[in-house]
Amino acid sequence: MKMITLGKTGITTVQNAFGALPIQRVSTEEAVKLLHRAYEGGMRFFDTARAYSDSEEKLGEAFEGMRDEIYIASKTMAKTPEEFLEQLDTSLHNLRTDHIDLYQFHCVNQCYRPGDGTGMYECMLEARKQGKIRHIGITAHKIEVAMESVRSGLYETMQFPFSYLSGEKELALVKECEKENVGFIAMKGLAGGLIRDAKAAMAFMTQFDNVLPIWGIQKTSELEEWLAFMEHTPEYDADTAAFVEKERTELAMEFCRGCGYCMPCPAGIEINNCARMSLMLRRAPSRAWLTDKWQEEMKKIESCLNCGQCKSKCPYELDTPALLRKNLEDYKKVLAGEVQV
């Protein structure tokens, strides 16, 4: 397992980091066990966010008294200086620390700059001056905003979705980060659950010396798989490359990543699952997707208000209403036995 340095931050850590979004779905006891095992297995970089409900609190519970032995990254979705200060203080309290190693603007729609009138970047500078944060980062889902942020020279890290299903634009972003000495943190390395082969996903990442993948972990079985790659790191060989090319061909279309930024839906549609139901049925066959519950959820698509909110909020600029309708058509064919999964 190689070591990755996150650009000009100087933060150097093993190329397998812990994404702490999923631990908000488990008990504190379970989360602490997972986090301790991750540390024992060699993980040292832990990424969370103020938006991930009690994820920060669970990290604080797990690593109190061990602060200098790990790197903690968190994020703020604040839109005003007042919100920024409040969220930062809350994060510090929850994490039981006096500083955050990497503080990131979370899922931005613009590249915050000094003097832009928002006061947001100035908040980062002041927080760093006070020692509350060590480094300034940014996360994005829109490639244009991400590229602008990297080229601005204002940010030390960029966090962006990146997996073996990524296209040329994402690869260009990785290269631009390397050129500008900006650390690249890869989120959604399993493409929101569409990638089922962890070994291939890990092998793909090893090609890039400046990419630190953060794997969303909720179960011990998931964690142990990533920890196994510490000593036996899969290589991106010819067989893996051929497999990845086959996967890309199968998914050579617009697809929902399941990020959930389109939610909530005024019609009550669970968009982040319903808009990718066809793929989930095909790639992760399970009768669980065909239960009465999911049939009811999919039926809600027929009540779509066509308000366009989901489309306007989608960071990947998908035509979400059309995607929902297509998935409903496919789902009905599966239920009718016209399509086998």
C-alpha positions as CSV (number, residue, x, y, z in Angstrom):
1,M,0.0,0.0,0.0
2,K,1.5,3.3,-1.1
3,M,1.6,6.5,0.9
4,I,-0.2,9.6,-0.5
5,T,0.7,13.2,0.2
6,L,-2.2,15.6,-0.1
7,G,-0.6,18.3,-2.2
8,K,0.8,21.4,-0.4
9,T,-0.8,20.3,2.9
10,G,2.1,18.0,3.5
11,I,-0.4,15.5,5.0
12,T,0.9,12.1,4.2
13,T,-1.2,9.0,4.9
14,V,-1.7,5.5,3.6
15,Q,-3.8,5.2,0.4
16,N,-6.9,3.9,2.1
17,A,-8.9,6.5,4.1
18,F,-12.1,6.2,6.1
19,G,-15.3,7.9,4.9
20,A,-17.4,8.5,7.9
21,L,-20.7,9.4,6.3
22,P,-22.2,5.8,6.8
23,I,-21.4,5.6,10.5
24,Q,-24.3,7.9,11.2
25,R,-26.6,4.9,10.4
26,V,-25.2,2.7,13.1
27,S,-25.1,3.0,16.9
28,T,-22.3,4.8,18.7
29,E,-21.0,1.5,20.1
30,E,-20.8,0.0,16.6
31,A,-19.3,3.1,15.1
32,V,-16.5,3.3,17.8
33,K,-15.6,-0.4,17.2
34,L,-15.4,0.3,13.5
35,L,-13.2,3.3,13.9
36,H,-10.9,1.6,16.4
37,R,-10.5,-1.4,14.1
38,A,-9.8,1.0,11.2
39,Y,-7.0,2.6,13.2
40,E,-5.6,-0.7,14.3
41,G,-5.6,-1.8,10.7
42,G,-3.5,1.2,9.6
43,M,-6.0,3.9,8.5
44,R,-5.1,7.3,9.7
45,F,-7.2,9.8,7.7
46,F,-10.9,10.1,8.6
47,D,-13.3,12.3,6.7
48,T,-16.6,13.5,8.1
49,A,-18.9,16.6,7.9
50,R,-21.2,18.8,9.9
51,A,-24.0,17.6,7.6
52,Y,-23.5,13.9,8.5
53,S,-25.8,14.1,11.6
54,D,-23.8,12.5,14.5
55,S,-20.8,11.2,12.5
56,E,-18.5,13.9,14.1
57,E,-19.7,12.9,17.6
58,K,-18.9,9.3,17.0
59,L,-15.4,10.2,15.8
60,G,-14.9,12.3,18.9
61,E,-16.0,9.4,21.1
62,A,-13.6,7.0,19.3
63,F,-10.5,9.1,19.2
64,E,-10.5,11.3,22.3
65,G,-7.0,11.3,23.7
66,M,-5.5,10.1,20.4
67,R,-5.7,13.4,18.5
68,D,-2.1,13.6,17.4
69,E,-2.2,10.0,16.0
70,I,-4.8,10.7,13.2
71,Y,-5.9,13.2,10.6
72,I,-9.4,14.5,10.8
73,A,-11.1,16.2,7.9
74,S,-14.6,17.8,8.2
75,K,-16.8,20.1,6.1
76,T,-19.2,23.0,6.3
77,M,-22.2,23.7,4.1
78,A,-22.5,27.2,5.7
79,K,-23.6,30.0,3.3
80,T,-22.9,32.9,5.7
81,P,-20.0,33.8,8.0
82,E,-22.3,33.5,11.0
83,E,-23.3,29.9,10.0
84,F,-19.6,29.1,9.3
85,L,-18.5,30.1,12.8
86,E,-21.4,28.3,14.4
87,Q,-20.8,25.1,12.4
88,L,-17.0,25.2,13.0
89,D,-17.4,25.5,16.8
90,T,-20.0,22.7,16.8
91,S,-17.6,20.5,14.8
92,L,-14.8,21.2,17.2
93,H,-17.0,20.4,20.2
94,N,-18.3,17.2,18.6
95,L,-14.9,16.0,17.6
96,R,-13.5,16.8,21.1
97,T,-10.6,18.6,19.6
98,D,-9.1,22.1,19.4
99,H,-8.3,21.9,15.7
100,I,-9.4,20.2,12.5
101,D,-6.6,19.2,10.1
102,L,-8.5,19.8,7.0
103,Y,-11.7,22.0,6.8
104,Q,-13.6,22.0,3.6
105,F,-16.4,24.0,2.0
106,H,-18.9,21.2,1.3
107,C,-20.6,20.7,-2.1
108,V,-20.1,24.2,-3.3
109,N,-21.8,25.8,-6.2
110,Q,-19.1,28.5,-6.5
111,C,-15.4,29.0,-5.9
112,Y,-15.3,31.2,-2.8
113,R,-12.6,33.9,-3.1
114,P,-11.3,36.7,-0.9
115,G,-13.3,39.9,-1.6
116,D,-16.2,38.1,-3.4
117,G,-18.7,39.7,-1.1
118,T,-19.6,36.5,0.8
119,G,-17.0,36.7,3.5
120,M,-16.7,32.9,3.3
121,Y,-13.0,32.6,2.3
122,E,-12.1,35.2,4.9
123,C,-13.7,32.9,7.5
124,M,-11.4,30.1,6.5
125,L,-8.3,32.4,6.8
126,E,-9.4,33.7,10.2
127,A,-10.0,30.1,11.5
128,R,-6.6,29.1,10.3
129,K,-5.0,32.1,11.9
130,Q,-6.7,31.2,15.2
131,G,-5.4,27.6,14.9
132,K,-8.9,26.1,14.7
133,I,-8.1,24.6,11.3
134,R,-4.8,23.6,9.7
135,H,-5.6,23.5,6.0
136,I,-8.3,24.8,3.6
137,G,-10.1,22.5,1.2
138,I,-13.2,22.3,-0.9
139,T,-15.6,19.6,-2.2
140,A,-17.6,19.8,-5.3
141,H,-19.8,17.8,-7.7
142,K,-19.8,20.2,-10.6
143,I,-16.7,19.8,-12.7
144,E,-16.5,23.5,-13.8
145,V,-16.6,24.7,-10.2
146,A,-14.0,22.1,-9.2
147,M,-11.6,23.1,-12.0
148,E,-12.0,26.8,-11.2
149,S,-11.3,26.1,-7.5
150,V,-8.1,24.1,-8.3
151,R,-6.8,26.7,-10.6
152,S,-7.6,29.5,-8.2
153,G,-4.6,28.7,-6.0
154,L,-6.8,29.2,-2.9
155,Y,-7.4,25.6,-1.9
156,E,-5.0,22.9,-0.7
157,T,-7.3,20.0,-1.5
158,M,-10.1,19.1,-3.8
159,Q,-12.7,16.4,-3.0
160,F,-14.6,15.1,-6.0
161,P,-16.4,11.9,-7.1
162,F,-13.9,9.6,-8.8
163,S,-14.0,6.0,-9.7
164,Y,-13.2,3.7,-12.5
165,L,-16.5,4.8,-14.1
166,S,-15.2,8.4,-14.3
167,G,-14.7,10.0,-17.6
168,E,-12.1,12.2,-19.3
169,K,-13.2,15.4,-17.4
170,E,-12.6,13.8,-14.1
171,L,-9.2,12.4,-15.2
172,A,-8.3,15.9,-16.4
173,L,-9.2,17.3,-12.9
174,V,-6.9,14.8,-11.3
175,K,-4.1,15.8,-13.6
176,E,-4.8,19.5,-12.9
177,C,-4.6,18.9,-9.2
178,E,-1.2,17.2,-9.6
179,K,0.0,20.2,-11.7
180,E,-1.2,22.7,-9.1
181,N,0.0,20.6,-6.2
182,V,-3.6,20.3,-4.8
183,G,-4.4,17.1,-2.9
184,F,-7.1,15.1,-4.6
185,I,-9.5,13.3,-2.3
186,A,-11.7,10.8,-4.2
187,M,-15.2,10.3,-2.9
188,K,-17.7,7.8,-4.2
189,G,-15.0,5.4,-5.3
190,L,-17.8,2.7,-5.6
191,A,-20.0,5.1,-7.6
192,G,-22.7,5.2,-5.0
193,G,-22.9,1.4,-4.9
194,L,-22.9,0.7,-8.6
195,I,-19.4,-0.7,-8.4
196,R,-19.5,-4.1,-6.8
197,D,-15.9,-5.2,-7.1
198,A,-13.8,-3.6,-4.4
199,K,-10.6,-5.1,-5.6
200,A,-11.0,-3.5,-9.1
201,A,-12.0,-0.2,-7.5
202,M,-8.8,-0.2,-5.3
203,A,-6.6,-1.3,-8.2
204,F,-7.8,1.6,-10.3
205,M,-6.9,4.1,-7.6
206,T,-3.4,2.8,-7.3
207,Q,-2.6,4.3,-10.7
208,F,-2.6,7.8,-9.3
209,D,0.1,9.0,-6.9
210,N,-1.9,12.1,-5.9
211,V,-5.3,10.5,-5.2
212,L,-6.5,9.6,-1.7
213,P,-9.7,7.5,-1.8
214,I,-12.1,7.7,1.1
215,W,-14.2,4.6,1.4
216,G,-17.6,4.9,3.0
217,I,-17.7,2.2,5.6
218,Q,-20.7,1.0,7.7
219,K,-20.0,-2.7,8.3
220,T,-17.1,-4.7,9.7
221,S,-17.1,-6.9,6.6
222,E,-16.6,-3.8,4.4
223,L,-13.8,-2.5,6.6
224,E,-12.0,-5.8,6.6
225,E,-12.0,-5.9,2.8
226,W,-10.3,-2.5,2.7
227,L,-7.8,-3.3,5.4
228,A,-6.8,-6.5,3.6
229,F,-5.6,-4.3,0.8
230,M,-3.1,-2.7,3.1
231,E,-0.7,-5.6,2.8
232,H,-2.0,-7.1,-0.4
233,T,-2.7,-4.2,-2.6
234,P,-4.3,-5.3,-5.9
235,E,-2.5,-4.2,-9.1
236,Y,-4.1,-2.6,-12.1
237,D,-3.1,-5.3,-14.5
238,A,-4.4,-6.3,-17.9
239,D,-7.2,-8.4,-16.6
240,T,-8.4,-5.7,-14.3
241,A,-8.2,-3.1,-17.1
242,A,-10.3,-5.3,-19.3
243,F,-12.9,-5.8,-16.6
244,V,-13.1,-2.0,-16.0
245,E,-13.5,-1.4,-19.7
246,K,-16.4,-3.8,-19.8
247,E,-18.0,-2.1,-16.8
248,R,-17.6,1.3,-18.5
249,T,-19.3,0.0,-21.6
250,E,-22.2,-1.3,-19.6
251,L,-22.7,2.0,-17.9
252,A,-21.9,4.3,-20.9
253,M,-25.0,6.4,-20.1
254,E,-26.3,9.0,-17.7
255,F,-26.9,7.4,-14.3
256,C,-27.8,8.6,-10.8
257,R,-25.0,8.4,-8.3
258,G,-27.4,8.3,-5.3
259,C,-25.8,11.4,-3.7
260,G,-29.2,12.7,-2.5
261,Y,-28.6,16.4,-3.1
262,C,-31.9,16.4,-5.1
263,M,-33.9,15.5,-1.9
264,P,-36.4,16.1,-0.5
265,C,-38.9,15.6,-3.2
266,P,-42.2,17.5,-2.8
267,A,-44.1,14.4,-4.1
268,G,-42.3,12.1,-1.6
269,I,-40.3,10.2,-4.2
270,E,-37.1,8.6,-2.9
271,I,-35.2,9.9,-5.9
272,N,-31.7,8.8,-4.9
273,N,-32.8,5.1,-5.1
274,C,-35.7,5.2,-7.5
275,A,-33.7,7.0,-10.2
276,R,-31.2,4.2,-10.4
277,M,-33.4,1.2,-9.7
278,S,-32.8,-0.3,-13.1
279,L,-29.1,-0.5,-12.5
280,M,-29.4,-1.7,-8.9
281,L,-31.6,-4.5,-10.0
282,R,-29.2,-5.5,-12.8
283,R,-26.0,-5.1,-10.9
284,A,-27.0,-6.2,-7.4
285,P,-29.9,-8.6,-8.0
286,S,-32.1,-8.9,-5.0
287,R,-35.7,-9.7,-4.3
288,A,-35.4,-7.0,-1.7
289,W,-35.9,-4.3,-4.4
290,L,-39.2,-6.0,-5.5
291,T,-40.9,-5.9,-2.1
292,D,-44.3,-4.2,-1.5
293,K,-42.4,-1.3,0.0
294,W,-40.3,-0.7,-3.0
295,Q,-43.2,-1.2,-5.4
296,E,-45.0,1.6,-3.5
297,E,-42.0,3.8,-3.6
298,M,-41.6,3.3,-7.4
299,K,-45.3,4.0,-7.9
300,K,-44.9,7.4,-6.4
301,I,-43.1,8.4,-9.6
302,E,-46.5,8.4,-11.3
303,S,-47.3,11.3,-9.0
304,C,-44.3,13.4,-10.1
305,L,-45.2,17.1,-10.1
306,N,-42.7,17.9,-12.8
307,C,-41.7,20.9,-10.7
308,G,-38.1,20.6,-11.8
309,Q,-36.6,21.0,-8.3
310,C,-34.6,17.7,-8.5
311,K,-33.3,18.6,-12.0
312,S,-32.1,22.0,-10.8
313,K,-30.4,20.6,-7.7
314,C,-28.7,17.7,-9.4
315,P,-24.9,18.3,-9.3
316,Y,-24.5,16.1,-12.3
317,E,-27.1,18.1,-14.3
318,L,-29.2,15.0,-15.0
319,D,-32.7,15.1,-16.4
320,T,-33.9,13.5,-13.2
321,P,-37.7,13.4,-14.0
322,A,-37.0,11.7,-17.3
323,L,-34.6,9.3,-15.5
324,L,-37.3,8.5,-12.9
325,R,-39.8,7.7,-15.6
326,K,-37.4,5.4,-17.5
327,N,-36.6,3.5,-14.3
328,L,-40.3,3.1,-13.6
329,E,-40.8,1.6,-17.0
330,D,-38.0,-0.8,-16.5
331,Y,-39.2,-1.7,-13.1
332,K,-42.7,-2.5,-14.4
333,K,-41.2,-4.8,-17.0
334,V,-39.3,-6.7,-14.2
335,L,-42.4,-7.1,-12.1
336,A,-44.3,-8.4,-15.2
337,G,-41.6,-10.9,-15.9
338,E,-40.7,-9.3,-19.2
339,V,-37.1,-8.7,-18.0
340,Q,-35.1,-11.1,-15.9
341,V,-32.7,-10.0,-13.2
